[in-house]
Amino acid sequence: MAAKSFVVLLLPVALVLLAGSSLAVVQLENGYYSKTCPNVEAIVREEMGKIISAAPSLTGPLLRLHFHDCFVRGCDASVLLNSTEGNAAEMDADPNKSLRGFGSVERVKAKLEAACPNTVSCADVLALMARDAVVLAKGPFWPVALGRRDGRVSSAAEAADQLPPAYGDIPLLTKIFHSKGLDLKDLVVLSGAHTLGTAHCPSYASRLYNFNSAYNADPSLDSEYADRLRMRCKSRDDKAMLSEMDPGSYKTFDTSYYSHVAKRRGLFQSDAALLADATTRDYVQRMATGKFDDLFFRDFGESMIKMGNVGLLTGAEGEIRKKCYVTN
């Protein structure tokens, strides 16, 4: 396997992103807080080091929080808002009920509030924490341009409708990614985030039991791997049991996820779907050789930068929340 290295990506200050059908110029900056909170990245990095040292399994969940935020209303930290009377927030949508790491976000935000009150948005905190989670899992570094503002609206219904589902096939996933200004390469590259973390049985059990009238298990799933999963996941509703998304390497950011997918051992249907399209299949097979870690690291950083600029609130839009779970 190729030696792992940190990859630094340089981008212009003004980033252009195709979001839906409209072309938007979003003003994020490297060094956005250079005068108002010059130590923001150092503060986040230090606190993240403590968090991951105490709980290494949080790398995947903290990365996932950023994904799930950006795919609904853009990267505005709306996934962090608590539900209120009369409104079910994103975190209470079925796809988000297994999210973890909210307390860690509040811990980092509190440190920043103590150093720079009312300055750093929760959306920027999420973006920095996701990057640092990957770095601490021996993955790539990429520059995170800052200046996002926090949204005031959070909807469970929108989350249920807009998040890429674990059962998604290529046409559905492509449609969802395209609606966020992301392409097929971003889809296969960002799927590589499944190298980190675990998943609860209900998110994949449909592949193991009564898959359809012809098959008990999903025929796209390796039969030996399916047998192993059934040993852990006794029923569709076993919410307590967890399986590693990248068995044997779920705390380390690397290309081994693609090796599992190439062997038909991807945990989700959305993982298996990557073999159903020529473009995504070619990428999976290249990464599965273990010879292109540096390329994957660079691609992942580039796709994360694109995703981190989806549907932004900037300037006077939104707000800077003092506490990430409630609007001001």
Secondary structure, DSSP 8 states (H G I E B T S, - for coil): ------------SEEEEEETTEEEEEE-BTTTTTTT-TTHHHHHHHHHHHHHHH-GGGHHHHHHHHHHHHTTTSSSSGGG---BTTB--GGGSGGGTT---HHHHHHHHHHHHHHSTTTS-HHHHHHHHHHHHHHHTT-------B---B-S---HHHHHHHS--TT--HHHHHHHHHHTT--HHHHHHHGGGGGS-EEEGGGTGGGTS--SSS-SS-TTS-HHHHHHHHHH--STT--S-EEESSTT-TTS-SSHHHHHHHTT--SSHHHHGGGSSHHHHHHHHHHHTT--HHHHHHHHHHHHHHHTTTT---TTSSB--SSTTS--
